[in-house]
Amino acid sequence: MQIQNNVEKINFPCGIRNFPDITDKISNGRSTYEFEFPWIVAIFKNSSIEKHEFISSGTLIHPRLILTAAHIFDNYVDSNSAEEISIIDKYKNNLYVRSGDYDLSNTKESKGHQINIIDEIIIHPHFNRSISLYDNDIAILYLRDNFTFDYNVQSICLPPENAIFNNKNCFTAGWGKNGRKKLGKYQNILQVTETPVIEINECKKRIYQYEKINRKNNKNSFLPINNDSVICAGGKFNKNPCKGDNGSPLFCPIDNSINQYYQVGVVSDASNCNLEIPTFFTNIAFFRPWIDFIVTDAFNLKIDFYKYFLDEIEEDLTPTYQPKKYNF
């Protein structure tokens, strides 16, 4: 598949948080300000003319590409193919993305949201929920048209390959539920909370101890096989993603940069909502070579929209995606 790109680079640096002068704490979670994080998008299913169902979230990495979690699309795709996953016929033209959103119940925001149909879903070739709940849980959505970048529609920065964020104070944001099971309600206004990153072995130890005591699951069902493919964060009450936050970003401030963020993870597990145990996220730094490969080789697009300008020089942008080397 080779898709030509005619979009010009618009002068919006990646990963910008609007309202940089706001100093209120995010640590306990709060509603975001209007268009505070302009790279977070909402994914919907159009079930009928009048029914539009919120599915999950994702992030803009290019005017035509969304980064999200693979497991979200288990029921919407024909998984018999390999990397290029076909959308099941009854869902074609019915899966779409809204960018520039803040309040999902409001269609009269100060800057209107944009809508775009999902034309293709690229799921990591080694994603297999029956083998591991978390490994390789990453997908890229190709949209029918480019989104128009503006104050409320921009792209997120992605970290360099193998970057480490242990012990960083990072954040998650989404429209998911505010509590477990029937106690929680989906949120109309985008919510954000502080979500500190935890070293992976400590994280797995805490999760295993909790699961062994409280759920008595087989340990292979809830721990990742490849430590490098996940990043772990949260673990404090009210600091974990909940149902509906799948695909949402885990993002961290970029060192030595004012008001710019890397997306370091994608919510892969929202089952620990309101529990004092950490949550697994897909590790974006580990999958950066695969993302670059899909963007440049499959779609013939540029990575400039998610590249932080100090990370790499133009001459060194040849994708390094090598399945054997990275065990993808």
C-alpha positions as CSV (number, residue, x, y, z in Angstrom):
1,M,0.0,0.0,0.0
2,Q,1.5,3.4,-1.0
3,I,-0.6,6.5,-0.3
4,Q,0.6,9.8,-1.4
5,N,0.6,12.7,1.0
6,N,-0.1,16.2,-0.3
7,V,-0.6,17.9,3.1
8,E,1.7,20.7,4.0
9,K,3.3,21.0,7.4
10,I,1.3,23.5,9.5
11,N,3.3,25.5,12.0
12,F,2.1,23.8,15.1
13,P,4.8,22.0,17.2
14,C,3.9,18.6,18.5
15,G,2.8,17.9,22.0
16,I,1.7,21.4,22.9
17,R,-0.6,21.8,26.0
18,N,-2.8,24.9,25.7
19,F,-3.2,27.0,28.8
20,P,0.5,26.7,29.9
21,D,0.0,29.4,32.7
22,I,-2.6,27.4,34.6
23,T,-1.0,26.3,37.9
24,D,-3.8,24.3,39.5
25,K,-2.8,20.7,40.5
26,I,-3.8,17.7,38.4
27,S,-2.7,15.2,41.0
28,N,-6.2,14.3,42.2
29,G,-7.7,14.5,38.7
30,R,-9.9,17.1,37.2
31,S,-11.9,18.2,34.2
32,T,-9.6,19.6,31.5
33,Y,-9.9,23.1,30.2
34,E,-11.4,23.6,26.8
35,F,-8.9,22.2,24.2
36,E,-6.1,21.9,26.8
37,F,-4.8,18.8,25.2
38,P,-5.5,19.3,21.4
39,W,-4.0,15.9,20.3
40,I,-6.5,13.7,22.1
41,V,-9.4,12.4,19.9
42,A,-12.6,10.5,20.6
43,I,-13.5,7.3,18.5
44,F,-17.1,6.6,17.8
45,K,-19.3,3.9,16.2
46,N,-22.4,5.1,14.3
47,S,-24.9,2.4,15.2
48,S,-27.8,4.1,13.5
49,I,-28.8,7.5,12.1
50,E,-29.5,8.8,15.6
51,K,-27.2,6.6,17.8
52,H,-23.5,7.5,18.0
53,E,-21.7,5.3,20.5
54,F,-18.4,6.4,22.1
55,I,-15.9,3.6,21.8
56,S,-12.5,4.9,23.1
57,S,-9.8,7.5,22.7
58,G,-6.7,7.9,20.7
59,T,-4.1,10.6,19.7
60,L,-3.3,12.4,16.5
61,I,0.3,11.7,15.3
62,H,-0.4,13.1,11.8
63,P,-3.4,14.9,10.2
64,R,-4.5,11.6,8.8
65,L,-3.3,9.1,11.5
66,I,-4.5,8.1,14.9
67,L,-2.5,6.1,17.5
68,T,-4.5,3.9,19.8
69,A,-4.8,0.4,21.3
70,A,-5.4,-2.7,19.1
71,H,-7.7,-4.6,21.4
72,I,-10.4,-1.9,21.0
73,F,-11.1,-3.2,17.5
74,D,-11.5,-6.9,18.2
75,N,-15.2,-6.8,17.3
76,Y,-14.9,-4.5,14.3
77,V,-12.2,-6.1,12.1
78,D,-11.6,-9.3,10.1
79,S,-8.4,-10.6,11.8
80,N,-7.8,-13.3,9.2
81,S,-5.4,-10.9,7.4
82,A,-2.0,-9.9,8.7
83,E,-0.9,-6.3,9.3
84,E,-3.5,-4.7,7.1
85,I,-6.8,-5.4,8.9
86,S,-10.0,-5.1,7.0
87,I,-13.0,-3.5,8.7
88,I,-16.0,-5.8,8.8
89,D,-18.4,-4.8,6.1
90,K,-21.3,-3.7,8.5
91,Y,-18.9,-1.3,10.2
92,K,-17.4,0.3,7.1
93,N,-18.2,4.0,7.0
94,N,-19.6,3.7,10.6
95,L,-16.3,4.1,12.6
96,Y,-15.2,7.6,12.9
97,V,-13.0,10.0,14.9
98,R,-13.8,13.4,16.4
99,S,-10.9,15.8,16.9
100,G,-10.9,19.1,18.6
101,D,-13.3,17.8,21.2
102,Y,-13.6,18.7,24.8
103,D,-17.2,18.2,25.8
104,L,-18.7,15.2,23.9
105,S,-22.2,16.4,24.7
106,N,-21.7,19.9,23.3
107,T,-21.7,20.6,19.6
108,K,-21.4,24.4,20.0
109,E,-18.0,24.7,21.5
110,S,-15.9,27.9,20.8
111,K,-14.1,26.0,18.1
112,G,-16.1,23.2,16.5
113,H,-14.8,19.6,16.4
114,Q,-13.9,17.9,13.2
115,I,-15.2,14.4,12.1
116,N,-13.3,11.9,10.0
117,I,-14.2,8.4,8.8
118,I,-11.7,5.5,9.6
119,D,-10.8,3.9,6.3
120,E,-8.1,1.4,7.5
121,I,-7.0,-0.1,10.8
122,I,-3.3,-1.3,11.1
123,I,-2.9,-3.6,14.0
124,H,0.5,-4.9,15.1
125,P,1.1,-8.3,13.4
126,H,1.9,-10.0,16.7
127,F,-1.0,-8.7,18.7
128,N,-2.9,-11.7,20.0
129,R,-5.2,-11.3,23.0
130,S,-5.6,-15.0,23.5
131,I,-1.8,-15.3,24.2
132,S,-1.2,-12.1,26.1
133,L,-3.6,-9.3,27.2
134,Y,-1.0,-6.6,26.8
135,D,1.8,-7.4,24.5
136,N,1.8,-5.6,21.1
137,D,-1.5,-3.8,21.9
138,I,-1.1,-1.0,19.4
139,A,-2.9,0.1,16.3
140,I,-2.7,3.0,13.8
141,L,-6.0,4.3,12.2
142,Y,-5.8,5.7,8.7
143,L,-8.5,8.3,8.1
144,R,-10.3,9.2,4.9
145,D,-9.2,12.8,4.9
146,N,-6.7,15.0,6.7
147,F,-7.8,16.8,9.8
148,T,-7.1,20.6,9.6
149,F,-4.7,21.6,12.3
150,D,-5.8,24.5,14.5
151,Y,-5.6,25.7,18.0
152,N,-7.8,22.7,19.1
153,V,-6.5,20.1,16.7
154,Q,-2.8,19.3,16.8
155,S,-0.4,16.3,17.1
156,I,1.4,14.7,20.0
157,C,5.2,14.1,20.2
158,L,6.4,10.5,20.3
159,P,9.6,9.7,22.3
160,P,12.8,8.4,20.7
161,E,13.3,4.6,20.5
162,N,14.1,3.0,23.9
163,A,13.6,6.2,25.9
164,I,12.9,5.4,29.6
165,F,10.5,7.3,31.9
166,N,10.7,5.4,35.2
167,N,9.7,7.6,38.2
168,K,8.4,10.4,36.0
169,N,5.3,12.2,37.0
170,C,3.1,11.8,33.9
171,F,-0.6,12.1,33.1
172,T,-3.5,10.3,31.5
173,A,-6.6,11.8,30.0
174,G,-9.8,10.4,28.6
175,W,-13.6,10.3,28.6
176,G,-13.8,7.0,30.4
177,K,-15.9,6.1,33.5
178,N,-15.2,7.7,36.8
179,G,-15.7,4.5,38.8
180,R,-15.8,0.7,38.6
181,K,-18.6,-1.2,36.9
182,K,-22.1,0.2,37.6
183,L,-20.8,2.8,40.0
184,G,-19.0,4.7,37.2
185,K,-20.4,6.9,34.5
186,Y,-18.8,8.0,31.2
187,Q,-17.6,11.6,31.3
188,N,-18.8,14.2,28.8
189,I,-15.8,16.5,29.6
190,L,-12.3,15.2,29.0
191,Q,-10.7,14.3,32.4
192,V,-7.0,14.3,33.3
193,T,-5.1,12.9,36.3
194,E,-1.5,12.5,37.4
195,T,-0.2,9.0,36.7
196,P,3.4,8.4,37.9
197,V,5.5,5.8,36.0
198,I,6.7,2.8,37.9
199,E,9.7,0.5,37.1
200,I,8.3,-2.6,35.3
201,N,9.6,-5.3,37.6
202,E,8.2,-3.6,40.7
203,C,5.0,-3.1,38.9
204,K,4.6,-6.7,37.9
205,K,5.4,-7.8,41.5
206,R,2.6,-5.6,42.9
207,I,0.1,-6.7,40.3
208,Y,0.9,-10.4,40.8
209,Q,0.5,-10.1,44.5
210,Y,-2.8,-8.4,44.2
211,E,-4.2,-10.8,41.6
212,K,-3.0,-13.9,43.5
213,I,-4.8,-12.8,46.6
214,N,-7.9,-11.1,45.2
215,R,-8.7,-12.7,41.8
216,K,-6.9,-16.0,41.8
217,N,-6.3,-15.7,38.1
218,N,-3.7,-17.7,36.2
219,K,-0.7,-15.4,36.3
220,N,0.0,-15.7,32.6
221,S,-3.3,-14.0,31.8
222,F,-2.6,-10.7,33.4
223,L,1.2,-10.2,33.1
224,P,2.9,-9.2,29.9
225,I,5.3,-11.7,28.2
226,N,7.7,-9.0,27.0
227,N,8.6,-6.4,29.7
228,D,10.0,-4.0,27.0
229,S,6.6,-3.8,25.2
230,V,4.8,-2.3,28.2
231,I,5.2,0.7,30.5
232,C,3.6,0.7,33.9
233,A,2.0,3.7,35.8
234,G,-0.6,4.6,38.3
235,G,-1.2,2.4,41.3
236,K,-2.8,5.0,43.6
237,F,-6.5,5.4,44.3
238,N,-8.2,7.4,41.6
239,K,-5.1,7.6,39.4
240,N,-5.8,4.6,37.1
241,P,-7.7,4.6,33.8
242,C,-11.2,3.2,33.8
243,K,-13.5,1.6,31.3
244,G,-13.7,3.7,28.2
245,D,-10.1,5.1,28.7
246,N,-8.6,2.3,26.5
247,G,-6.5,3.8,23.8
248,S,-6.0,7.0,25.7
249,P,-2.5,8.4,26.1
250,L,0.0,8.4,29.0
251,F,2.0,11.5,28.4
252,C,5.0,13.1,30.2
253,P,6.6,16.5,30.1
254,I,9.6,16.8,27.7
255,D,12.7,17.7,29.7
256,N,14.2,21.1,29.0
257,S,11.1,22.1,26.9
258,I,8.4,24.5,28.0
259,N,4.9,23.1,27.7
260,Q,5.6,20.1,25.4
261,Y,4.7,16.5,26.0
262,Y,5.7,13.0,24.8
263,Q,3.1,10.3,24.6
264,V,4.9,7.5,26.3
265,G,2.1,5.0,26.6
266,V,-1.4,3.9,25.3
267,V,-3.9,2.6,27.8
268,S,-4.0,-1.2,27.4
269,D,-5.7,-2.1,30.6
270,A,-8.5,-0.2,32.3
271,S,-9.6,-3.0,34.7
272,N,-7.7,-1.5,37.7
273,C,-10.0,1.5,38.0
274,N,-10.1,2.9,41.6
275,L,-7.7,0.1,42.8
276,E,-4.4,0.8,44.4
277,I,-2.4,-1.3,41.9
278,P,-0.6,-0.1,38.7
279,T,-1.9,-0.3,35.1
280,F,-0.1,-1.5,32.0
281,F,0.3,0.8,29.0
282,T,1.7,0.0,25.6
283,N,5.3,1.3,25.5
284,I,5.5,3.8,22.7
285,A,9.3,4.1,22.8
286,F,9.7,0.4,22.2
287,F,7.3,0.5,19.2
288,R,8.7,3.7,17.8
289,P,10.5,1.8,14.9
290,W,7.2,0.0,14.0
291,I,5.3,3.2,14.1
292,D,7.9,4.9,11.8
293,F,7.8,2.0,9.5
294,I,4.0,2.0,9.1
295,V,3.9,5.8,8.6
296,T,6.8,6.0,6.1
297,D,6.5,2.7,4.3
298,A,2.9,1.7,4.4
299,F,1.4,5.2,4.0
300,N,4.3,7.1,2.4
301,L,3.9,9.9,5.0
302,K,6.4,11.9,7.0
303,I,7.0,11.5,10.7
304,D,7.5,15.3,11.2
305,F,4.2,15.7,12.9
306,Y,5.2,13.7,15.9
307,K,8.9,14.3,16.0
308,Y,10.2,16.5,18.7
309,F,12.7,18.7,16.8
310,L,15.7,18.1,19.2
311,D,15.4,14.3,19.1
312,E,16.7,13.5,15.6
313,I,18.2,15.1,12.6
314,E,16.7,14.7,9.2
315,E,19.5,12.6,7.8
316,D,18.9,9.9,10.5
317,L,15.2,9.3,9.9
318,T,15.5,6.0,8.0
319,P,13.1,3.6,9.8
320,T,14.9,0.9,11.8
321,Y,11.9,-1.6,11.9
322,Q,13.5,-5.1,11.9
323,P,11.1,-7.8,13.2
324,K,13.8,-10.2,14.3
325,K,15.9,-7.6,16.1
326,Y,12.9,-6.2,18.0
327,N,11.1,-9.5,18.3
328,F,7.9,-8.0,16.9
